[in-house]
């Protein structure tokens, strides 16, 4: 059965996965330290990357394996709120978004899709977590759907019990404030088996698999 997966969810020691305020120069708000040292070259695998294969990099490389579609919240696509304006914005990734699949952006303001030559296309959809997941699953076919974030979107899918696998990365930093994927989800861990492995970098990688 195709699964709904979360990958590389970076979380601080005090439980935050993004900052409060997203801006053009701050894609995850004032929580940029979460991604210090993240090597995005490995998200599509270890092949062709001229760098040592560390534990952190190897686990990062599972991001793209077997994925047929992504779902993300609007704040992951851009800092805008309200009705869309004709400002030419195509996402944080310029002309080379890394997804290479259809991406469904959850928004209360649908708009025409944006397509890129590398196979990425952004589709702007309104609906509940279950409704959007159904559309993404139909598009992905036999492949899995990646839930890309941000943390409030992941929390919405966890609350609806729609997540099968999570790769959570706990970093040895304290943010003090921000957006938590866990808020209001007391006992959510009871739905999963959780395995952890510590990296020499100080990160703790957790793998949450839905209990059968």
C-alpha positions in Angstrom: 0.0 0.0 0.0 1.3 3.5 -0.8 2.2 5.5 2.3 2.2 9.0 3.5 5.7 10.0 4.6 7.4 12.9 6.4 11.1 13.3 5.9 13.8 15.5 7.4 11.5 17.2 9.9 14.1 19.2 11.8 13.0 19.9 15.4 14.8 21.8 18.2 15.3 20.4 21.7 12.3 22.4 22.9 10.0 21.1 20.1 9.9 23.8 17.5 10.3 23.2 13.7 9.9 26.7 12.3 9.8 30.3 13.4 6.8 32.4 14.0 7.1 34.8 11.1 8.0 33.8 7.5 9.5 36.5 5.3 11.2 36.7 1.9 14.6 36.6 3.6 13.5 34.1 6.2 11.8 31.0 4.7 11.3 29.4 8.1 11.1 32.5 10.1 13.7 33.2 12.8 14.5 29.4 13.1 17.1 29.3 10.4 19.5 27.6 12.8 17.5 24.4 12.3 19.0 24.0 8.9 22.6 24.9 9.7 24.7 22.1 8.3 21.9 20.5 6.3 23.4 19.1 3.0 20.6 19.3 0.4 22.8 17.7 -2.2 21.9 14.3 -0.9 18.1 14.5 -1.0 18.0 12.7 -4.3 20.5 10.0 -3.2 24.2 9.6 -2.6 25.1 8.9 -6.3 27.1 11.6 -8.1 27.7 13.7 -5.0 31.4 14.3 -4.4 31.4 14.3 -0.6 31.8 11.6 2.1 28.6 9.7 3.0 28.0 10.4 6.6 25.1 9.1 8.7 23.3 12.4 8.4 23.7 12.5 4.7 22.7 8.9 4.2 19.5 9.3 6.1 18.7 12.5 4.3 18.9 10.6 1.0 15.6 8.7 1.7 13.7 11.9 1.0 13.0 11.2 -2.7 12.9 7.4 -2.8 9.5 6.1 -4.1 7.7 9.5 -4.0 5.0 10.3 -6.5 3.6 13.5 -5.1 4.2 16.0 -2.3 1.8 18.0 -0.1 2.9 21.2 1.5 1.3 24.1 3.3 1.1 27.6 1.8 3.9 29.0 4.0 6.3 26.4 2.7 5.6 27.7 -0.8 6.0 31.4 0.0 5.5 34.2 2.6 2.3 35.6 1.0 -1.0 35.5 2.7 -4.5 36.2 1.5 -5.5 36.3 -2.2 -2.6 35.8 -4.6 -1.2 38.8 -6.4 0.5 38.9 -9.8 4.0 39.2 -8.4 5.6 36.4 -10.4 6.4 34.4 -7.3 7.1 30.7 -8.1 8.3 29.4 -4.8 11.5 29.7 -2.8 13.4 27.5 -5.3 13.6 29.8 -8.4 13.6 27.8 -11.7 14.8 24.5 -10.2 12.5 23.3 -7.5 13.8 20.0 -6.2 10.6 18.0 -6.1 10.4 16.6 -9.7 6.8 15.5 -9.0 3.4 17.2 -8.7 3.2 19.2 -5.5 -0.1 20.1 -3.9 -0.1 23.4 -2.0 -2.8 23.7 0.6 -4.4 27.1 0.4 -7.9 28.8 0.8 -7.1 30.7 -2.4 -6.8 28.2 -5.4 -5.0 29.5 -8.5 -3.8 28.0 -11.8 -0.9 25.5 -11.5 2.8 26.4 -12.1 4.8 23.9 -14.1 8.6 23.5 -14.5 10.7 21.7 -17.0 12.2 19.3 -14.4 8.8 17.6 -13.8 7.8 19.7 -10.8 4.3 21.2 -10.9 2.6 23.2 -8.1 -1.2 22.7 -7.8 -3.0 25.1 -5.4 -5.9 23.3 -3.7 -8.4 24.0 -1.0 -9.7 21.2 1.2 -9.3 19.1 4.3 -6.2 17.0 5.0 -8.1 13.9 3.9 -9.4 15.5 0.7 -6.0 16.8 -0.4 -4.3 13.5 0.4 -6.9 11.7 -1.7 -6.1 13.9 -4.7 -2.3 13.5 -4.1 -2.6 9.7 -3.8 -4.6 9.5 -7.1 -1.8 11.4 -8.8 1.0 9.4 -7.2 -0.5 6.1 -8.2 1.5 3.2 -6.7 4.1 5.6 -5.2 4.1 7.2 -1.8 3.0 10.8 -1.0 5.5 13.0 0.9 4.1 15.4 3.4 6.6 18.3 3.1 5.5 20.6 5.9 5.6 23.1 7.4 5.0 21.9 11.0 1.5 23.2 11.2 0.6 21.2 8.1 2.2 18.1 9.5 0.3 18.6 12.7 -3.0 18.8 10.8 -2.3 15.4 9.1 -1.2 13.8 12.4 -4.3 15.1 14.1 -6.3 13.4 11.3 -4.3 10.2 11.7 -3.1 10.2 8.1 0.7 9.8 8.6 2.4 6.4 8.1 6.1 7.2 8.4 8.0 10.1 9.9 11.8 10.8 9.9 12.3 13.4 12.7 15.7 15.0 13.3 16.2 16.5 16.7 18.9 19.1 16.8 20.9 20.1 19.9 19.7 23.7 19.8 17.0 25.6 21.8 14.9 28.2 20.0 12.7 29.4 22.8 9.7 30.0 20.6 8.3 29.0 17.2 5.8 26.6 15.6 5.6 23.1 17.0 4.4 20.0 15.0 3.3 18.4 18.4 1.0 21.1 19.9 -2.3 19.6 21.0 -1.3 16.0 20.0 -0.8 14.5 23.4 -0.1 10.7 23.1 0.4 10.8 19.3 3.5 8.7 19.8 1.3 5.8 20.9 0.2 5.2 17.3 3.8 4.6 16.2 6.8 2.5 16.9 9.7 4.8 17.3 13.4 4.0 16.7 16.3 6.5 17.4 19.9 6.7 16.3 22.4 9.3 17.4 24.7 10.9 14.9 28.3 12.1 15.6 27.0 15.6 14.6 24.8 15.7 17.8 21.6 15.1 15.9 19.1 12.4 16.9 17.3 10.7 14.0 14.0 9.2 14.9 11.9 6.9 12.6 8.2 6.8 13.5 6.3 3.9 11.8 2.6 3.5 12.2 1.8 0.4 14.2 0.2 -2.4 12.3 
